């Protein structure tokens, strides 16, 4: 049991370190190549509201069986009342903790956020949110959480990262 807790803490601190490093890199880029919008919007992932309690079975029903699955286990369930999850679908990842979806890292088609998918054009993003993103590599859309969209040099959605604070 002690080794499980140690392993879990190791994963959490590793992820926090990676997130901080990415955050530092992103903050430098953000000032040069990005634009932020604060909108009154709520996000959906494959049509499912992101602020509902995380239901593993519902996600499997909508997305299929994940290629990789990591669960927090009995200790997490005992402490928080539900399990933590990290689901991998090819290059896409979905993380859930404290009973709610926390992050979705989308790098290929198959999972949409508010109907947006990898490969969609910049114009679709601008029309959907009624915003102007011309000349920006990265767009931050703040609503009940945040959606970060990265475009390639041809104005095509290349990556998306959805994140919400669930603690």
N, C-alpha and C positions, 0 to 999 in steps of 0.2 A: 504494500500500500504506500509506503514512504517513497518507493522508487517511482510510482505512478504520479504522485504529487510533485516530485522533483522534475520528472519529465514534462509535466504540464507547465510548471513554472518556467522551465527552460524554453519551451515553445513560446510562451507568452512574452518573455523578455527578448527572445530572438526576434519575434514579429515586431515588437515595439522598437527595437533597434533598427530594423529594416525600414519601418514606417518613418522613423525620425530622419534617417538618411535620405529617403525619398522625399520627405517633406522639405529638407534643406535644399536639395537639388531643384525641387519644384518651385520653392519660393524665389529662387534666383531667376528661373525661367518665367515665372508668373509675372514678374514685374516687366519683362520684355515682350513676351509673346502671348499674353492671355488677357482675357476680359471677364469680368464677373457681372452677374445680373441677380438681383433679388426679386423673385417673382412669387406671386401667390399661387403656388402649384403643389400638388402632391404627386408622388412618383409611384409607378407600378412596375413590377418585374414580371414579364410574361403574363400581363393582365392581372396579377395579384397585387393588392395593396401592400406597400412596403412597411406600413406602420401597424399591421395586424400581427398577432402572435405568430411566430414561426411554426409552421406545420410541415414537418419533414415529408409525410405521406402526400400532402398536397403538391409539394415541389416535385416529388418523384412522378406523380401523376401527370404534371404539366411538362416536365423536362426530360423524363426518362430516368433510368437508373444511372447514378453518377459513375464515372470511371474510377474515382477514388473517393473514399468516405472516411472522415475522421470524426470520432465522437468523443466528447469529454468524459463520459462514463458515470458510474453510480455516485461518485463523490460530488460531481458537479450537479447532478440531479438532486441529491440530498440537500445541497446548499442553496440552490436557486429554484428548484421546483421543475426544471426542465433541462434538457441536454444542450450542450454546445455542439455545433456542427461546422465542418469545413467540407464542402462538396466540390469536386472537380469534374467538369464536363469538358474534356479535351483541354483547350487553353483558357476556358472560362472557370472562374471560381466564385463560390458563394459562401460567405461566412455568416454564422448566426451565433449569438451568445446572449445570455440573460433573457432567453425566451423570444428574442427578436432578431430579425435580419440586421446585420451590422454593415456588411460590405458585399459588393458584387464587382468583380474585376472581369470585364468583358473584352476579349481580344479577337473573337471570331463569331460568325453568325451562329444563331441558334437560341440566343437569349436576347430579348429586347427590353428596353427600358422606355416606358411610355410610347411604345411602338417604334422607337429608333433602334436600328441594328447596325452592326459593323457593315460598312459598304454603302451606307446611305450618304446622300449628298448634303453639303453644307446648307443649301437652300431649304431642304426639308427641316433641318434643325431651326433655321431662322423663321420659317413659316409656322412651325409647331409652337414655338415659344414667343413669336412676334418680337424678335431681336435682330440686331445687326452685328455680325461677327467678322465682317470683312478684314482680311489680313491678319487674323489671330489664329495661332496654332492650337491654342487651348481655350476652352470656354468653361467657366464655372457657373452653374445655375443653382442658386440657393432657393429652396422652397422649405418644405417640412424637413429637409435634409439637403444633401448636396450631390449634384451630378456633374462630373468632370468629363468633358468630351474633348478628345484630341483628334485633329485633322491631319491628313497627310498633305503633301505638296499639291495634290490634285483636288483638294477640297472635299475629300471623302472621309467619313468617320472611320478612324483607324483603331481607337481604343475608347472605352468608357469605364469610368469608375464611379459607382454609386456608394455613398457612405452616410451613415446616420449614427448618432450617439444613442446608445441604448442602455446606458447605465445610469 
